[in-house]
């Protein structure tokens, strides 16, 4: 049953918001500490007053004992004259024999005459509805026994302790209320960045991603959370801007071929049915533009699939030298107007999807030819190991080069630079994006160096494969 109750309390506590948890925990810890401190102080005060009362009673006993042993006359007046504290009363029982005895204050009889020891003993005693603390001692002097008893009312100590108890209760109540309010203040202050994050997240929309969290100065977890959130929003903003740019670019690229197809369709509708020349021209143009659009769509679909994590690549081991040689033979057959050379340092193997690597190399070669100098296109390929477990394929040309402004964006989809983004230079602007996706999916990287008017060199790094790895 206790375990069930404990589980229910824990379950309810888990459902409480973090701010209230902090408040409850802070107030609870402070309250427990305050109550334990109050109990400790009150207990020590009680023992202090008790010990002080005991000392006063023992001092009274000693005074009376000294008075008797000095030969003083034991009378009520003389004994009362020795007592300074109005809360203390004394009683002396004198025994001169078995049946002969006298009592200076018989009304304060605790009921245990003759049972005292030879030392002072502190006892509790209640008489006539009043609570007393008393101390007694038996002494022998001049052939007589004296039982000396000193009584002290609890009233003074009770009043002081009662007042202190009232003060402590009041202080505890005020302390608990203050702890709760302080806990609320602290939780609000500590959780303000989290609240800001929540408010900012509620205000953010796809059309407004420029909001940011105010980063606190303290180097703590909240600062890290704020920085992480801002970085996430920045990446989302960049991603959405990229998507918007992609849609705009794709629309731009599709607008022209669609317009051409629509134009020729209208032409056929008006005159092409009876004019074979117009019909042939229209069909040829529509076919070319349709193939262009089909190729672009396939490239876009590949990019969309390639950007997904865990894209499956059908890897096989093959010699990269042989693949490059095969591609270069194809370019020779195509009668490409360019001088192409290939430098290799031994045979290197990679574990990759051969068709994708072939497409990768063709993209860079086609770009080198496309943007080469009309007066003499030179393309140089070199293949070597980098000494860090990768092979490096460098494809360099002496073409028009890439400006520093355009260089950071050349791998973006549809980005071709303002000066070249027209139909005079064929292409979709997706080639380098596809190349980067292929390299990324094979665990490699691409670096590029370029200078306007002198040419461009792309370095493709791919993990090297050693045939012994299969053993």
Secondary structure as the mmCIF struct_conf table of DSSP 4:
data_model
#
loop_
_struct_conf.conf_type_id
_struct_conf.id
_struct_conf.beg_label_comp_id
_struct_conf.beg_label_asym_id
_struct_conf.beg_label_seq_id
_struct_conf.end_label_comp_id
_struct_conf.end_label_asym_id
_struct_conf.end_label_seq_id
HELX_RH_AL_P HELX_RH_AL_P1 UNK A 2 UNK A 15
BEND BEND1 UNK A 16 UNK A 16
HELX_RH_AL_P HELX_RH_AL_P2 UNK A 18 UNK A 69
TURN_TY1_P TURN_TY1_P1 UNK A 70 UNK A 71
HELX_RH_AL_P HELX_RH_AL_P3 UNK A 76 UNK A 82
TURN_TY1_P TURN_TY1_P2 UNK A 86 UNK A 87
STRN STRN1 UNK A 88 UNK A 95
BEND BEND2 UNK A 96 UNK A 99
STRN STRN2 UNK A 101 UNK A 103
BEND BEND3 UNK A 104 UNK A 104
HELX_RH_3T_P HELX_RH_3T_P1 UNK A 106 UNK A 108
BEND BEND4 UNK A 111 UNK A 111
TURN_TY1_P TURN_TY1_P3 UNK A 113 UNK A 114
BEND BEND5 UNK A 118 UNK A 119
STRN STRN3 UNK A 121 UNK A 127
TURN_TY1_P TURN_TY1_P4 UNK A 128 UNK A 129
STRN STRN4 UNK A 130 UNK A 141
TURN_TY1_P TURN_TY1_P5 UNK A 142 UNK A 143
STRN STRN5 UNK A 144 UNK A 153
BEND BEND6 UNK A 154 UNK A 154
HELX_RH_AL_P HELX_RH_AL_P4 UNK A 155 UNK A 190
TURN_TY1_P TURN_TY1_P6 UNK A 191 UNK A 191
HELX_RH_AL_P HELX_RH_AL_P5 UNK A 192 UNK A 203
STRN STRN6 UNK A 205 UNK A 205
TURN_TY1_P TURN_TY1_P7 UNK A 206 UNK A 207
STRN STRN7 UNK A 208 UNK A 208
HELX_LH_PP_P HELX_LH_PP_P1 UNK A 213 UNK A 216
BEND BEND7 UNK A 217 UNK A 218
BEND BEND8 UNK A 220 UNK A 220
HELX_RH_AL_P HELX_RH_AL_P6 UNK A 221 UNK A 267
HELX_RH_PI_P HELX_RH_PI_P1 UNK A 268 UNK A 272
TURN_TY1_P TURN_TY1_P8 UNK A 273 UNK A 274
HELX_RH_AL_P HELX_RH_AL_P7 UNK A 276 UNK A 306
TURN_TY1_P TURN_TY1_P9 UNK A 307 UNK A 307
BEND BEND9 UNK A 308 UNK A 308
TURN_TY1_P TURN_TY1_P10 UNK A 309 UNK A 310
STRN STRN8 UNK A 316 UNK A 319
HELX_RH_AL_P HELX_RH_AL_P8 UNK A 320 UNK A 333
TURN_TY1_P TURN_TY1_P11 UNK A 334 UNK A 335
BEND BEND10 UNK A 337 UNK A 338
STRN STRN9 UNK A 339 UNK A 344
BEND BEND11 UNK A 345 UNK A 346
STRN STRN10 UNK A 349 UNK A 352
HELX_RH_AL_P HELX_RH_AL_P9 UNK A 354 UNK A 370
TURN_TY1_P TURN_TY1_P12 UNK A 371 UNK A 371
BEND BEND12 UNK A 372 UNK A 372
TURN_TY1_P TURN_TY1_P13 UNK A 374 UNK A 375
STRN STRN11 UNK A 378 UNK A 385
BEND BEND13 UNK A 387 UNK A 389
STRN STRN12 UNK A 390 UNK A 397
BEND BEND14 UNK A 399 UNK A 400
HELX_RH_AL_P HELX_RH_AL_P10 UNK A 404 UNK A 407
TURN_TY1_P TURN_TY1_P14 UNK A 408 UNK A 411
BEND BEND15 UNK A 412 UNK A 412
TURN_TY1_P TURN_TY1_P15 UNK A 413 UNK A 414
HELX_RH_3T_P HELX_RH_3T_P2 UNK A 418 UNK A 420
BEND BEND16 UNK A 422 UNK A 422
TURN_TY1_P TURN_TY1_P16 UNK A 423 UNK A 424
BEND BEND17 UNK A 425 UNK A 425
BEND BEND18 UNK A 427 UNK A 427
BEND BEND19 UNK A 429 UNK A 429
HELX_RH_AL_P HELX_RH_AL_P11 UNK A 431 UNK A 441
TURN_TY1_P TURN_TY1_P17 UNK A 442 UNK A 443
STRN STRN13 UNK A 445 UNK A 451
TURN_TY1_P TURN_TY1_P18 UNK A 452 UNK A 454
STRN STRN14 UNK A 455 UNK A 463
STRN STRN15 UNK A 464 UNK A 464
HELX_RH_3T_P HELX_RH_3T_P3 UNK A 467 UNK A 470
#
